[in-house]
Amino acid sequence: MARAEGDSWDLANSVGATATMVAAARAAATRHPQPVVTDDFAEPLVRAVGLDVFTKLASGELDSDDLERDVGFLRMVDTFAARARYFDDYFAAAGQAGLLQVVIIASGLDSRAYRLRWPIGTTVYEIDQPEVIAFKMATMAEIGAAPTAQLRTVGIDLREDWPAALQEAGFDPAHPTAWLAEGVLIGWLPAEAEVRLLDSIIPLSAEGSRFAADFGTVTGSSPEAKEQARLTTEGWRRWGLEMDLTALTYPGEHTDVAALLHENGWETTVSRLTDLFSAAGLPELGQVAQQVPASTIKFVRAVRV
């Protein structure tokens, strides 16, 4: 089903299922002998969602290489492991710089508030739809997980006045903030909504604030990319999952996040997936680097000066 204004979803369908896919990949990566990322909460979160293919991937019942070949998303587990490591390292650097206020936008099944070692005094704000927040909090409580920082959740749709809700939860725009928009600005929003989101973040960011995100699009416009997307959709369907990324993303040009931030007084550093693989010590992407999404997604870290 194509996206529409005012549409909704949960973690088992539409764009919500992609969050479960990413968590399943982190769980699979955690099982590697020398893991790039360790997320012991990913598997129980994925199990609680209940999508069979992702539960099997997370638990190790399904060989990730077999799944990746079948759905045409080669190096999927490594991709999301490298992305998680990139943003984990970003938060580590922000903490070393003295930032004690963190905001994770569209937090989904992100478990950083529970698995990272935060500096004493850190407050982590997680923003997502109320149902998603409630689901994750209940699941974490059920397995006895405790946050490693002060965690404040903000259950609100990003199409609503989330900046007001964030401040009502205790967020102080006078303090520098480490923002994360992982998996948010890659086609799931219309271009104007991407700009609106960034235009909301910038005035809430005191000098010294930091921002990190991936941006671009998870789908391509070339005939080759469209054929790849079609085969991927058919592959997921064989595994009992309706996940057509072309239908879930908004077409057209998307926001150059790094350029927009730079124009507003931020120092930016842009990376490609090949850079993330190198930093994580993973084998090179090879020909996969020329395919979507490796060829269409960039990563940015920025500091407001």
LUMTOR-286395 format. One record per residue: residue in three letters; x, y, z of N, C-alpha, C in turn. Coordinates in steps of 0.05 Angstrom, whole numbers, plus 5000, padded with zeros to 4 digits. Layout:
BEGIN
ALAXYZXYZXYZ;...
END
This chain:
BEGIN
MET501749765000500050005000501750255000;ALA501250444982502750684980502250865004;ARG504151035010503951225032501851435026;ALA500551535048498551745045498651925069;GLU497752175066497752365088496052255111;GLY497152255135495652165158495551865161;ASP497251715146497251425149498451345175;SER498051095183499151005208500250725205;TRP501750625224503050365222503850275250;ASP504650025252505849925276508449775269;LEU509649645287512249515282512149265266;ALA509749185258509348935242508548995214;ASN508149255207507249315179508249585171;SER508049635144508749885132511649965140;VAL512150225144514950305151515750195178;GLY513850125195514550015221516049755219;ALA515349595199516649335195519549365188;THR520249595176523149635170524749675195;ALA523549795216524949825241525449545254;THR523549365251523849095261526048955245;MET526148995219528248885202530948975211;VAL531249225217533849335226534649215253;ALA532749185271533349065297534148775294;ALA532748635276533448355270536248325260;ALA537048515243539848515232541848565254;ARG541148745273542948795296543248545313;ALA541048405317541148155332542847945318;ALA542547925292544247735276547147815278;ALA547748075276550448175277551748115304;THR550048135325551048085353552047795356;ARG550947615340551747335342554347265328;HIS555547455313558047405300560247365321;PRO562247205315564447165334565847415342;GLN566247605324567447865330565448085321;PRO563448135337561248305328562048595326;VAL561048725305561449015300559849175320;VAL557449065327555649195346554548975364;THR554149035389552948845408550348955419;ASP548148825412545548915421543948675431;ASP544248615457542948385469539948425472;PHE538948665467536048715470534648685443;ALA536048675421534848665395533148415391;GLU534248185399532647935394530047935410;PRO530047985436527447975450525448185439;LEU526448415430524648615419523348515393;VAL525048385376524048285351522048055356;ARG522747875374520947655381518147765390;ALA518247985405515748095415513948205392;VAL515248305371513748405348512248175334;GLY513747945331512347705321512447655291;LEU514147795276514347745247516247505244;ASP515247285233516647035233519447055220;VAL519747175197522347175183524347335199;PHE523547545212525447705228526047575254;THR524147435266524747275290526747065284;LYS526546925262528446715254531246835249;LEU531247065236533847195231535147285257;ALA533647395275534647495300535647265318;SER534347045317535046815335537146635324;GLY537846675298539846505286538746255273;GLU536146225273534845995259535046025229;LEU535446265219535546315191538346425184;ASP539646305164542246405156541946665142;SER543346865151543047135140543847155111;ASP545946995103546847005076544646895057;ASP543246685066541046575049538846785046;LEU538046915067535947115066536847345048;GLU539247445052540147675036540247615006;ARG541047364999540947294970538147274960;ASP536347174976533547134967532047394963;VAL532547584981531147844978532748054963;GLY535247984955536748164939537948404954;PHE538148374980539348584997541948465008;LEU544048454990546548334998547948505019;ARG549248375038550648505061548748665079;MET546248585080544248725096545048735126;VAL545748505137546448505166548948675171;ASP550948655154553348815157552649115154;THR550849175135550149455131548949585156;PHE547049445169545849565192547649545217;ALA549449355217551449345239553349575236;ALA554249635212556149855208554750115214;ARG552150145206550750385212550350425242;ALA549750215256549450235285552050315298;ARG554250195289556850265300557550555295;TYR556950655272557450935264556051125284;PHE553551065289552051245307552751195337;ASP553450955344554450905371556951065376;ASP558751065357561251215359560651515361;TYR558651605346557851885347556951965376;PHE555351785388554551845416556851835435;ALA558651655431561051645449562551905448;ALA562952005424564452265420562852495433;ALA560252495430558652705441558852705472;GLY558752465483559052435512561752535522;GLN563852475507566552565514566752865512;ALA565152985495565153275492563453415513;GLY562153255530560653365552557653405547;LEU556653305525553753335520552253125536;LEU550353225552548853045571545853045564;GLN545153165541542353155532542253035505;VAL540752815502540652655478537752635469;VAL537252665443534552625431534752425408;ILE533252215410533152015389530452035376;ILE530352115350527952175336526951915322;ALA524351855324523251615313524851375323;SER524951345349526751155362526150865356;GLY523650795349523050515342524050315362;LEU525650125352526749915370529649965377;ASP530450225376533050305385533350245415;SER535550115422535950035450538350185462;ARG539250395450541650535460541350635489;ALA538950715496538450815523539050595544;TYR539050345535539450115553542249985549;ARG543350005526545849855520548450015520;LEU548250285516550650445515551450535544;ARG554050595547555050695572555051005570;TRP552951115582552651405581554151545604;PRO555151785600556351935622554251985644;ILE555151995669553352045691551952315686;GLY549352315690547852565687546452585660;THR546852385642545752405615542752345616;THR541152505601538352455597537852395568;VAL536652165563535952085535532952115531;TYR532252265511529452305503528952135478;GLU526951965478526151815455523451905445;ILE523251975419520852065407519851855387;ASP517351775390516151595370513151595375;GLN511651455358508851435362508151305389;PRO505951395402505351295428505250985430;GLU504150855410503950565410506650435409;VAL508450545394511150435391512650465418;ILE512450705430513750755456512650555477;ALA510050525478508750355498509650065494;PHE509849975469510649705463513449655472;LYS515349835466518049785473518449795504;MET517149995517517450015546516349765559;ALA514149655550512949415562514749175557;THR515949155533517648925528520248945544;MET521349175546523749205563523249145592;ALA520949235602520249185630519948885634;GLU518748755614518248465617520748305619;ILE522848385605525448245606527248345628;GLY526348545643527848645665530048835658;ALA529848965634531949155625531649415639;ALA533849545645533849805658535549995642;PRO534650245638536250435623538950495637;THR540950565621543550635632543850935634;ALA541751085627541651375631538751435640;GLN538251685647535451765652534051765625;LEU531851605624530351585599527651715601;ARG527151895583524552025582523351985554;THR521051865553519751805527517752015520;VAL517452065495515652265484513952125463;GLY511552045470509851905451508252095434;ILE509152145410507852335392508652285363;ASP506852325345507452295316509052545308;LEU511052505291512752725282511152935266;ARG508752855257507053045242505653235261;GLU505853185287504553355307506653545319;ASP505953695339507853895351509653755371;TRP511553605360513353455377515353635392;PRO516253865381518054025397516854125423;ALA514154185423512854265447512754035467;ALA512053795456511853565474514553495485;LEU516653525470519453465479520153655503;GLN519553905500520154095521518454055546;GLU515953965541514253905564515353665580;ALA516853485566518053255579520653335594;GLY521553585592523853675607526253755590;PHE526053735564528253815546528754115549;ASP531354185551532154465554533754555530;PRO532654725512534054805488536454975494;ALA536855065519539155225526541655055530;HIS541254795532543454605536544154475509;PRO546754435503547454305478546354015477;THR545553935454544153675451545453505430;ALA545553245434546353055413543852935401;TRP543253005377540852915362541552675345;LEU539652485342540052265324537452225308;ALA537652215281535452155264536351915247;GLU536551685259537451445244535051315230;GLY535451285203533351155188530851315185;VAL531051575188528651755186528551905160;LEU530952005151531052185128531952045103;ILE530951805099531851645076529551565058;GLY527551755056525351705038522651655050;TRP522651615077520151555090518351795093;LEU519552035090518052285093518052435066;PRO516052595060516252775037518452975041;ALA519553075020521853265022521153505040;GLU518653605037517953835053517753765083;ALA517053525090517053435118519853395129;GLU521753315111524453295120525553575128;VAL525053765111525954045116524554145142;ARG522054085145520554175169521754055194;LEU522553805193523753675216526353815223;LEU528053865203530653995209530254285218;ASP528254415206527654695215526654705243;SER525554485253524754465281527154415300;ILE528954255290531354175307533254415310;ILE533754565289535754775289535354975312;PRO532955095315532555295336532655175364;LEU532454905367532554775393535454705400;SER537354765382540054675386541854895394;ALA542754885419544655085429547355055416;GLU549055255418551755235408553154985420;GLY554454835403555754595412554154345408;SER551554375400549854145395550953985371;ARG550153735371551053555349548653415337;PHE548953335312546753205298547952985281;ALA546652755279547552545262545052415248;ALA545452335224543252205209544352075184;ASP542751895173543151805145541051945128;PHE541752005103539852145086540252065057;GLY538152115041538052025014535451875009;THR535651644997533351474993534051184991;VAL532351015002532850725001532050594975;THR530850764957530150664931531450844910;GLY531850734886533050884865531150934842;SER531851104824530051174802530851054775;SER533250934774534250824748532650564743;PRO532650474717531350224711532449984727;GLU535149994731536449774746535449774775;ALA535250014786534450034814531549944817;LYS529850024798527049944799526749634797;GLU528349514780528249224778529249094803;GLN531349204815532349104840530149114862;ALA528649344863526549374882524349174878;ARG523649124852521548924846522348644856;LEU524848574850525748304859525948284889;THR526648504902526748504932524048464943;THR522048604932519248574942518348284938;GLU518948164915518147884911519647704931;GLY522147764937523647604956522347614984;TRP521647854993520447875020517747735020;ARG516247744997513647604996513947304999;ARG516147194988516646914991517046835020;TRP517947025036518246985064515847065081;GLY513647115067511147175081510847455090;LEU512447645077512347925086511748105063;GLU509848275066509148475046510748735053;MET512948775039514649005044515749105017;ASP514249285005514949414980516149694986;LEU518749714986519949974993519250194974;THR518750134949517950334930515350464938;ALA513550294948510850394956511050544983;LEU513050474999513250585026514750855027;THR516150915006517751155005516451364987;TYR517151614992516151834975518151884952;PRO517051894927518851934904519952214902;GLY521752254883522852514878525452564893;GLU526452814890528852894904528352924934;HIS530352834950530152864979532253064988;THR532053135013533653355024536653285027;ASP538353455019541153435025541553535053;VAL541453365072541453435100544053585108;ALA546253485098548853615104548953895094;ALA547953945070547954205058546154395073;LEU543854305081541954475096543154555123;LEU544354365137545554435162547954625159;HIS549554575139551854755134550955045128;GLU548755065114547655335108546655475133;ASN546155315154545055425179547155435201;GLY549755425193551855475213552855225227;TRP552554995215553654745226556054655210;GLU558054545224560254415211559554125206;THR559854035181558853765174561053585163;THR560753335169562453125157560752915145;VAL561052855119559452665105560952415098;SER559652185102560951925096559151765078;ARG560251565065558751365050558851095065;LEU557150915056557150655069559850515068;THR561350555046563950435044565750535067;ASP565450795075567050905097566250765123;LEU563650715127562750585151563750305153;PHE563850165131564849885131567849895138;SER569250075127572150095133572650155162;ALA571150345173571450425201570750195220;ALA568850025212568049795228569749555225;GLY571649565206573349335201572049105186;LEU569949175171568448965156569748935128;PRO569448695116570448665089569148865070;GLU570648945049569649145031567049065018;LEU565449265010562849214998563149104969;GLY565249174956565649084928563449194910;GLN562249024893560249114874557749204888;VAL557249124912554849204927554849504931;ALA557149634931557349924935556050074912;GLN555649944889554450074866551450044866;GLN550349884884547449824885546049994906;VAL543450014902541750144923541549944947;PRO541650044972541750314981544650434985;ALA546650264981549350354986550050594969;SER549050604945549650814926547951064929;THR545851044945543851264946543651394974;ILE545051274994544951375021547551495030;LYS547451725044549851845056549351865086;PHE551551915100551451945129552752205137;VAL551552345156552652605165552852615195;ARG555052745204555452825231555853135230;ALA554553275248554753565247554953685275;VAL556253915277556554065302555654345297;ARG554054455315553154735312555254915325;VAL556355095309558455265319557455555323;
END
